[in-house]
Amino acid sequence: MKDFYIRILVVLLGLAQPIVILIVCGVDFHSISASWFTCLQPLFIFTNALTSYYFYNTNNWRLSGILLLLLTAFSVESYLVLHNIFAISFFVSCFYSIFMLRKFRFYIIFYVIAVIIGILKGLFWGEFAGVYVLSLYHVHVLLYYNSLLEKKTNKLGIK
């Protein structure tokens, strides 16, 4: 049960990060990774590190976790091309993970909409939408499996 709450907190931090960036940096901000150049650099690193760990320890999300950690380790400041390769690979791997899991696959539609938002409104807004879709997907999965676990526990009479 403790793991459930830790995972929920990581997802909530992921949901908060783009909002904090928006509040601190304004609506014309280029990308979430550009927060590297601001006072929000520790938030960027901390959020991505926790999310990487969460993904790495989630079935079928290990590659996404590794790619997120790599895009964080290779900053936009010093390794722009490599960072962008890892960032694109991360978002593609997330799409693949949602598709392969079959559970709640309808989130793919929202993920594609996030890509369209990125094309039409800019990278930050596409990333913002993509992070929200991924976060909501993971909350949904966490709540679903937690309810299954509670049903199983209640059925067995375990407290």
ABEGO torsion letter per residue (X at the ends): XAAAAAAAAAAAAAAAAAAAAAAAAEAABABAAAAAABAAAAAAAAAAAAAAAAAAABBGAAAAAAAAAAAAABBAAABAAAAAAAAAAAAAAAAAAAAAAGBGAAAAAAAAAAAAAAAAAEAAAAAAAAAAAAAAAAAAAAAAAAAAAAAAAAAAGBX
